[in-house]
Amino acid sequence: MSKVNWQNYACNGFYDELLAGPGQPRDVSRMLCEYLAQLDARELADHKTAVDVAIQMMGITFTVYTEGSMIDRAWPFDIVPRIIPLDEWQRTSAGLKQRVQALNMFIDDLYHDQKIVKDGVFPAEVLAQSVNFRPQCVGITPPHRVWAHICGSDLVRDKDGTLYVLEDNLRVPSGVSYMLENRNVTKRVLPELFATGRIQPVDDYTDQLYDMLASMSPRPGDDPQIVVLTPGIYNSAYFEHSYLAQQMGVELVEGSDLVVGEDDCVYMRTVDGLQRVDVIYRRIDDMFLDPEAFNPDSMLGVPGLMRAWRSGKVALANAPGAGVADDKVVYAFVPEIIRYYLDQEPLLPNVPSYLCMFEDDRKYVLDNLDKLVVKPANESGGYGMLIGPHSTKKERKVFADLINANPRNYMAQPTLSLSTAPTLCDEGMEPRHVDLRPFILSGGQSTYVTMGGLTRVAMTKGSLVVNSSQGGGSKDTWIVDTKRG
């Protein structure tokens, strides 16, 4: 049976994460490429089967909502990891820390003095039409003035090798459990490749998360009561909620498990009575968090929770209102936000963006819909987008009408030539487009960036859509120290 022949691997003009060209592994990926080249088709198929069995046994699933129903599916995973050199990742980490620091200062400013608006750096009309600005948060100062404690920033690489920030996820970013489980699965299937010590570990994330959450506790002490607040088993990210709670050794709770007392403290119902809660890692959207403050019909949240948070009796991560910076229109201003608050040049570039709220940008977008990616300001999961080169005339007409009806809600970007990585397909080893979601933890005293992140891969040939909800899969991400071994 035939083995992997990298001479036949065609990069098709895209930047490939593992190969510089046919038969030319990059220095950082040479070890992996040589290993894979020794395997014949049957051995590769056996590796893939071992992965599928491991994922089933470990219960790694995600939920897809389709046509009014919910389907639990095994996590789609490709055995060929994506590799990044350690020195490049160190530069990338510095850029991510810089970005999140500035965004936290921006959010805090918006809920206090709004200096950036008064100074004319950030348009007042963008803030005025923000669907994620929460008036209920005005004047509140969370611990260390940090609002987005957990951030997932999506990175993409263009054909010239440049890493760009595509968007920032500051509300309830998900995916880190899959990053951790991807590593566990890969270690089972490719254990010999980890023996060199060059592949940097990722398994300290949950310890770092616990320490960051503990640092927010309103009660000093060594044993704060931390809980993970989930909407429940029907949420698409429930696997992650339960996984993180288990790994941190904290309770997984639903809104009905918590109550706010007359003293404005939050208590958890237990068989031994009420037990005070210090920190809540909430995985519920703002509008469902507290029926007293937001949606009065919400059955998912905790009545009085905002009152408890405002009085400093409980810490919330991420803070309500952090989503004001999780907006694809706000994203376009992040380079200026960094310059304004930090007096620094951005270390990581944005993808060039056109804001339809500006007349010249809008005209350019409408004239070039067939070439651009158009995104609504606040959708996620790959929904509501127009990928111009793959769109029909009818779809472009629909988007033109949407843009004209609500220009503030739309922005556009060039269609990037997303980098590829070798992916095991039915036809053999083929390039598929990838992105990367690293996770950044901000506790006020220090900032932590995961060693790599969740690499998502478009499993369909030619597709640029990597979201699991849209048929994408994932890979393990290796940060490799090229100076070792």
C-alpha positions as semicolon CSV with decimal commas, in nm:
position;residue;x (nm);y (nm);z (nm)
1;M;0,000;0,000;0,000
2;S;0,127;0,349;-0,085
3;K;0,291;0,571;0,172
4;V;0,264;0,948;0,216
5;N;0,464;1,105;-0,066
6;W;0,528;1,469;0,013
7;Q;0,656;1,521;-0,341
8;N;0,294;1,489;-0,454
9;Y;0,162;1,732;-0,195
10;A;0,048;2,049;-0,371
11;C;0,030;2,371;-0,167
12;N;-0,166;2,534;-0,452
13;G;-0,020;2,880;-0,396
14;F;-0,120;2,900;-0,029
15;Y;0,115;2,923;0,269
16;D;0,130;2,575;0,417
17;E;0,200;2,534;0,788
18;L;0,415;2,221;0,746
19;L;0,565;2,238;0,396
20;A;0,737;2,518;0,204
21;G;0,660;2,332;-0,120
22;P;0,621;1,979;-0,258
23;G;0,872;1,756;-0,080
24;Q;1,003;2,048;0,129
25;P;0,908;2,016;0,497
26;R;0,975;2,328;0,702
27;D;1,256;2,288;0,960
28;V;1,006;2,291;1,245
29;S;0,796;2,010;1,092
30;R;1,067;1,787;0,945
31;M;1,044;1,531;1,226
32;L;0,667;1,492;1,182
33;C;0,679;1,478;0,802
34;E;0,950;1,211;0,806
35;Y;0,749;1,006;1,055
36;L;0,430;1,026;0,848
37;A;0,620;0,936;0,531
38;Q;0,706;0,599;0,688
39;L;0,340;0,504;0,729
40;D;0,147;0,327;0,456
41;A;-0,223;0,380;0,391
42;R;-0,326;0,096;0,622
43;E;-0,119;0,232;0,910
44;L;-0,262;0,579;0,861
45;A;-0,612;0,431;0,859
46;D;-0,531;0,247;1,183
47;H;-0,416;0,575;1,341
48;K;-0,739;0,741;1,234
49;T;-0,945;0,456;1,377
50;A;-0,753;0,480;1,704
51;V;-0,839;0,851;1,720
52;D;-1,208;0,788;1,653
53;V;-1,220;0,521;1,925
54;A;-1,039;0,748;2,174
55;I;-1,281;1,033;2,107
56;Q;-1,580;0,803;2,157
57;M;-1,437;0,658;2,478
58;M;-1,348;1,000;2,617
59;G;-1,695;1,132;2,531
60;I;-1,566;1,436;2,341
61;T;-1,875;1,581;2,173
62;F;-2,027;1,903;2,052
63;T;-2,387;1,995;1,976
64;V;-2,518;2,111;1,639
65;Y;-2,847;2,298;1,617
66;T;-3,023;2,226;1,290
67;E;-3,382;2,278;1,179
68;G;-3,515;2,301;1,530
69;S;-3,335;1,993;1,661
70;M;-3,012;1,931;1,850
71;I;-2,765;1,662;1,751
72;D;-2,471;1,549;1,964
73;R;-2,175;1,460;1,745
74;A;-1,831;1,319;1,812
75;W;-1,565;1,589;1,792
76;P;-1,421;1,595;1,434
77;F;-1,045;1,561;1,463
78;D;-0,755;1,525;1,220
79;I;-0,446;1,335;1,333
80;V;-0,192;1,559;1,153
81;P;-0,097;1,843;1,393
82;R;-0,032;2,202;1,297
83;I;0,317;2,319;1,400
84;I;0,446;2,668;1,493
85;P;0,805;2,749;1,598
86;L;0,846;2,858;1,960
87;D;1,023;3,183;1,874
88;E;0,736;3,289;1,647
89;W;0,485;3,198;1,916
90;Q;0,665;3,407;2,176
91;R;0,627;3,712;1,951
92;T;0,263;3,625;1,890
93;S;0,197;3,587;2,264
94;A;0,339;3,933;2,329
95;G;0,102;4,075;2,070
96;L;-0,198;3,897;2,221
97;K;-0,115;4,023;2,571
98;Q;-0,083;4,376;2,437
99;R;-0,417;4,350;2,259
100;V;-0,613;4,217;2,556
101;Q;-0,460;4,474;2,792
102;A;-0,575;4,756;2,565
103;L;-0,921;4,603;2,519
104;N;-0,972;4,575;2,894
105;M;-0,874;4,941;2,935
106;F;-1,114;5,029;2,653
107;I;-1,407;4,844;2,814
108;D;-1,336;5,001;3,153
109;D;-1,321;5,347;2,995
110;L;-1,656;5,298;2,817
111;Y;-1,829;5,218;3,147
112;H;-1,670;5,515;3,323
113;D;-1,543;5,839;3,166
114;Q;-1,554;5,745;2,794
115;K;-1,239;5,946;2,734
116;I;-1,168;5,769;2,405
117;V;-1,502;5,891;2,272
118;K;-1,456;6,245;2,403
119;D;-1,110;6,257;2,244
120;G;-1,257;6,163;1,906
121;V;-1,059;5,839;1,870
122;F;-1,363;5,611;1,888
123;P;-1,687;5,723;1,714
124;A;-1,977;5,799;1,945
125;E;-2,222;5,654;1,692
126;V;-2,052;5,313;1,707
127;L;-2,099;5,304;2,083
128;A;-2,453;5,440;2,062
129;Q;-2,558;5,152;1,835
130;S;-2,368;4,878;2,018
131;V;-2,598;4,588;2,102
132;N;-2,354;4,464;2,366
133;F;-2,311;4,785;2,566
134;R;-2,485;4,727;2,899
135;P;-2,610;5,044;3,075
136;Q;-2,648;4,826;3,386
137;C;-2,266;4,813;3,407
138;V;-2,198;5,187;3,400
139;G;-1,990;5,293;3,699
140;I;-1,902;4,939;3,811
141;T;-1,533;4,867;3,870
142;P;-1,452;4,494;3,868
143;P;-1,141;4,358;4,049
144;H;-0,819;4,491;3,894
145;R;-1,040;4,675;3,639
146;V;-1,034;4,359;3,428
147;W;-1,354;4,284;3,235
148;A;-1,248;4,017;2,983
149;H;-1,070;3,759;3,198
150;I;-1,084;3,489;2,931
151;C;-1,036;3,594;2,569
152;G;-1,017;3,379;2,258
153;S;-0,863;3,570;1,967
154;D;-0,884;3,411;1,623
155;L;-0,564;3,423;1,417
156;V;-0,524;3,356;1,045
157;R;-0,215;3,342;0,828
158;D;-0,215;3,492;0,479
159;K;-0,022;3,362;0,180
160;D;0,285;3,578;0,264
161;G;0,313;3,408;0,605
162;T;0,184;3,703;0,811
163;L;-0,034;3,616;1,111
164;Y;-0,336;3,846;1,143
165;V;-0,593;3,881;1,420
166;L;-0,927;3,806;1,259
167;E;-1,149;3,877;1,561
168;D;-1,156;3,891;1,941
169;N;-1,402;3,681;2,143
170;L;-1,458;3,849;2,478
171;R;-1,802;3,735;2,593
172;V;-1,799;3,362;2,665
173;P;-1,527;3,225;2,434
174;S;-1,534;2,848;2,390
175;G;-1,307;2,579;2,255
176;V;-1,027;2,550;2,510
177;S;-1,142;2,206;2,629
178;Y;-1,105;2,077;2,275
179;M;-0,753;2,220;2,260
180;L;-0,667;2,020;2,573
181;E;-0,840;1,703;2,460
182;N;-0,680;1,725;2,114
183;R;-0,344;1,700;2,288
184;N;-0,455;1,402;2,496
185;V;-0,575;1,220;2,186
186;T;-0,259;1,299;1,989
187;K;-0,037;1,172;2,269
188;R;-0,223;0,840;2,252
189;V;-0,178;0,808;1,876
190;L;0,171;0,957;1,826
191;P;0,344;0,900;2,163
192;E;0,694;0,856;2,018
193;L;0,697;1,211;1,878
194;F;0,660;1,361;2,226
195;A;0,972;1,185;2,355
196;T;1,208;1,457;2,225
197;G;1,077;1,720;2,469
198;R;1,059;1,976;2,188
199;I;0,678;1,995;2,183
200;Q;0,568;2,249;2,444
201;P;0,303;2,130;2,694
202;V;-0,048;2,278;2,715
203;D;-0,179;2,095;3,021
204;D;-0,126;2,381;3,268
205;Y;-0,427;2,575;3,137
206;T;-0,681;2,461;3,394
207;D;-0,436;2,534;3,679
208;Q;-0,379;2,881;3,535
209;L;-0,754;2,931;3,497
210;Y;-0,819;2,828;3,857
211;D;-0,545;3,058;3,990
212;M;-0,677;3,350;3,785
213;L;-1,033;3,295;3,909
214;A;-0,914;3,255;4,269
215;S;-0,727;3,586;4,247
216;M;-1,062;3,761;4,189
217;S;-1,220;3,641;4,513
218;P;-1,373;3,919;4,726
219;R;-1,276;3,724;5,040
220;P;-0,903;3,686;5,104
221;G;-0,801;3,332;5,182
222;D;-0,655;3,014;5,040
223;D;-0,977;2,833;4,954
224;P;-1,224;3,049;4,761
225;Q;-1,550;2,890;4,650
226;I;-1,548;2,893;4,268
227;V;-1,827;2,760;4,045
228;V;-1,883;2,723;3,671
229;L;-2,231;2,848;3,576
230;T;-2,378;2,663;3,276
231;P;-2,710;2,705;3,093
232;G;-2,744;2,328;3,116
233;I;-2,699;2,006;2,926
234;Y;-2,867;2,131;2,608
235;N;-2,608;2,403;2,548
236;S;-2,370;2,333;2,258
237;A;-2,066;2,390;2,483
238;Y;-2,188;2,182;2,778
239;F;-1,905;1,933;2,729
240;E;-1,660;2,217;2,789
241;H;-1,845;2,351;3,093
242;S;-1,841;2,013;3,266
243;Y;-1,485;1,939;3,153
244;L;-1,340;2,262;3,295
245;A;-1,531;2,230;3,622
246;Q;-1,404;1,875;3,665
247;Q;-1,045;1,963;3,577
248;M;-1,042;2,258;3,821
249;G;-1,214;2,057;4,095
250;V;-1,500;2,306;4,131
251;E;-1,877;2,273;4,121
252;L;-2,072;2,289;3,794
253;V;-2,398;2,472;3,867
254;E;-2,708;2,597;3,692
255;G;-2,892;2,915;3,780
256;S;-3,141;2,729;3,999
257;D;-2,852;2,605;4,217
258;L;-2,765;2,959;4,324
259;V;-2,949;3,221;4,528
260;V;-2,866;3,580;4,626
261;G;-2,930;3,653;4,993
262;E;-3,050;3,970;5,161
263;D;-2,683;4,045;5,234
264;D;-2,618;4,058;4,855
265;C;-2,395;3,751;4,879
266;V;-2,437;3,457;4,640
267;Y;-2,503;3,115;4,791
268;M;-2,501;2,765;4,645
269;R;-2,767;2,519;4,752
270;T;-2,605;2,204;4,890
271;V;-2,726;1,905;5,093
272;D;-2,562;2,070;5,393
273;G;-2,741;2,401;5,339
274;L;-2,639;2,725;5,173
275;Q;-2,269;2,775;5,099
276;R;-2,130;3,112;4,997
277;V;-1,984;3,148;4,646
278;D;-1,694;3,385;4,580
279;V;-1,627;3,356;4,205
280;I;-1,854;3,256;3,918
281;Y;-1,707;3,154;3,583
282;R;-2,024;3,213;3,390
283;R;-2,096;3,052;3,054
284;I;-2,431;3,225;3,014
285;D;-2,482;3,528;2,790
286;D;-2,542;3,865;2,956
287;M;-2,910;3,887;2,870
288;F;-2,992;3,564;3,055
289;L;-2,766;3,620;3,355
290;D;-3,004;3,799;3,592
291;P;-3,379;3,839;3,526
292;E;-3,386;4,139;3,761
293;A;-3,136;4,332;3,550
294;F;-3,171;4,191;3,197
295;N;-3,429;3,961;3,037
296;P;-3,706;3,920;3,297
297;D;-3,817;3,593;3,136
298;S;-3,481;3,422;3,175
299;M;-3,493;3,090;3,359
300;L;-3,117;3,034;3,321
301;G;-2,976;3,306;3,542
302;V;-2,978;3,407;3,908
303;P;-3,212;3,684;4,031
304;G;-3,008;3,955;4,204
305;L;-2,671;3,843;4,063
306;M;-2,593;4,188;3,920
307;R;-2,676;4,340;4,257
308;A;-2,428;4,104;4,426
309;W;-2,161;4,179;4,166
310;R;-2,214;4,555;4,186
311;S;-2,172;4,547;4,563
312;G;-1,845;4,352;4,533
313;K;-1,975;4,041;4,711
314;V;-1,904;3,809;4,416
315;A;-1,669;3,814;4,117
316;L;-1,788;3,730;3,764
317;A;-1,573;3,611;3,476
318;N;-1,612;3,734;3,217
319;A;-1,768;4,050;3,353
320;P;-2,111;4,143;3,217
321;G;-2,072;4,410;2,953
322;A;-1,734;4,286;2,827
323;G;-1,902;4,206;2,496
324;V;-1,903;4,575;2,404
325;A;-1,554;4,509;2,263
326;D;-1,666;4,180;2,104
327;D;-1,802;4,350;1,795
328;K;-1,664;4,314;1,445
329;V;-1,700;4,689;1,388
330;V;-1,517;4,772;1,713
331;Y;-1,249;4,527;1,594
332;A;-1,152;4,766;1,316
333;F;-1,056;5,029;1,576
334;V;-0,835;4,802;1,790
335;P;-0,504;4,928;1,642
336;E;-0,606;5,283;1,739
337;I;-0,727;5,158;2,078
338;I;-0,380;5,012;2,143
339;R;-0,210;5,336;2,043
340;Y;-0,450;5,543;2,255
341;Y;-0,426;5,350;2,583
342;L;-0,075;5,203;2,566
343;D;0,106;5,452;2,341
344;Q;0,246;5,153;2,151
345;E;0,232;5,026;1,797
346;P;0,028;4,704;1,759
347;L;0,248;4,395;1,757
348;L;-0,012;4,193;1,565
349;P;-0,187;4,337;1,259
350;N;-0,560;4,346;1,193
351;V;-0,702;4,220;0,867
352;P;-0,780;4,532;0,657
353;S;-1,145;4,618;0,714
354;Y;-1,418;4,828;0,553
355;L;-1,693;4,968;0,774
356;C;-2,025;5,005;0,595
357;M;-2,127;5,287;0,830
358;F;-1,882;5,510;0,641
359;E;-2,009;5,617;0,300
360;D;-1,688;5,562;0,102
361;D;-1,634;5,219;0,261
362;R;-1,997;5,124;0,199
363;K;-1,976;5,217;-0,168
364;Y;-1,658;5,013;-0,209
365;V;-1,815;4,711;-0,037
366;L;-2,134;4,726;-0,244
367;D;-1,929;4,754;-0,564
368;N;-1,709;4,456;-0,468
369;L;-1,937;4,209;-0,291
370;D;-1,812;3,932;-0,518
371;K;-1,457;3,975;-0,384
372;L;-1,510;4,042;-0,012
373;V;-1,613;3,860;0,305
374;V;-1,902;4,050;0,464
375;K;-1,979;3,998;0,834
376;P;-2,254;4,121;1,067
377;A;-2,118;4,294;1,375
378;N;-2,228;4,046;1,639
379;E;-2,289;3,703;1,490
380;S;-2,057;3,413;1,574
381;G;-1,999;3,056;1,467
382;G;-1,967;3,147;1,101
383;Y;-2,335;3,243;1,074
384;G;-2,471;3,539;0,878
385;M;-2,161;3,583;0,659
386;L;-2,125;3,636;0,288
387;I;-1,811;3,486;0,133
388;G;-1,812;3,687;-0,189
389;P;-1,610;3,464;-0,424
390;H;-1,831;3,165;-0,334
391;S;-2,163;3,354;-0,342
392;T;-2,445;3,373;-0,594
393;K;-2,584;3,688;-0,751
394;K;-2,901;3,639;-0,548
395;E;-2,707;3,613;-0,219
396;R;-2,514;3,931;-0,302
397;K;-2,841;4,114;-0,368
398;V;-2,972;4,005;-0,027
399;F;-2,658;4,134;0,144
400;A;-2,665;4,462;-0,046
401;D;-3,018;4,520;0,088
402;L;-2,910;4,426;0,442
403;I;-2,613;4,665;0,430
404;N;-2,823;4,953;0,299
405;A;-3,088;4,891;0,566
406;N;-2,841;4,884;0,857
407;P;-2,490;4,999;0,759
408;R;-2,359;5,004;1,120
409;N;-2,419;4,632;1,148
410;Y;-2,189;4,528;0,863
411;M;-1,819;4,528;0,787
412;A;-1,617;4,363;0,512
413;Q;-1,268;4,229;0,463
414;P;-1,065;4,099;0,170
415;T;-1,093;3,727;0,110
416;L;-0,767;3,610;0,265
417;S;-0,572;3,322;0,120
418;L;-0,591;3,131;0,449
419;S;-0,294;2,908;0,518
420;T;-0,332;2,533;0,482
421;A;-0,207;2,228;0,666
422;P;-0,184;1,864;0,555
423;T;-0,503;1,683;0,651
424;L;-0,582;1,312;0,625
425;C;-0,874;1,279;0,384
426;D;-1,034;0,988;0,200
427;E;-0,813;1,071;-0,098
428;G;-0,497;1,074;0,113
429;M;-0,300;1,369;0,253
430;E;-0,443;1,697;0,122
431;P;-0,414;2,066;0,218
432;R;-0,707;2,215;0,407
433;H;-0,748;2,571;0,531
434;V;-0,691;2,641;0,902
435;D;-0,719;2,914;1,161
436;L;-0,609;2,929;1,526
437;R;-0,781;3,033;1,849
438;P;-0,536;3,086;2,137
439;F;-0,677;3,174;2,480
440;I;-0,558;3,461;2,698
441;L;-0,620;3,477;3,074
442;S;-0,607;3,818;3,245
443;G;-0,620;3,835;3,623
444;G;-0,483;4,182;3,679
445;Q;-0,150;4,073;3,824
446;S;-0,039;3,869;3,524
447;T;-0,149;3,759;3,178
448;Y;-0,122;3,405;3,046
449;V;-0,140;3,288;2,684
450;T;-0,192;2,923;2,596
451;M;0,100;2,749;2,430
452;G;-0,068;2,746;2,091
453;G;-0,443;2,710;2,084
454;L;-0,731;2,541;1,906
455;T;-0,649;2,491;1,539
456;R;-0,972;2,462;1,343
457;V;-0,969;2,312;0,996
458;A;-1,211;2,334;0,704
459;M;-1,262;1,965;0,631
460;T;-1,429;2,033;0,294
461;K;-1,194;2,084;0,001
462;G;-1,163;2,452;-0,092
463;S;-1,381;2,569;0,198
464;L;-1,274;2,863;0,415
465;V;-1,531;2,789;0,690
466;V;-1,362;2,624;0,988
467;N;-1,639;2,639;1,249
468;S;-1,745;2,301;1,386
469;S;-2,108;2,414;1,363
470;Q;-2,051;2,456;0,989
471;G;-1,879;2,123;0,926
472;G;-1,524;2,211;1,032
473;G;-1,288;2,000;1,241
474;S;-0,975;2,054;1,445
475;K;-0,610;1,957;1,492
476;D;-0,363;1,949;1,775
477;T;-0,136;2,254;1,773
478;W;0,231;2,202;1,845
479;I;0,459;2,483;1,955
480;V;0,802;2,337;1,889
481;D;1,136;2,453;2,031
482;T;1,363;2,426;1,727
483;K;1,672;2,496;1,940
484;R;1,625;2,182;2,146
485;G;1,711;1,830;2,038
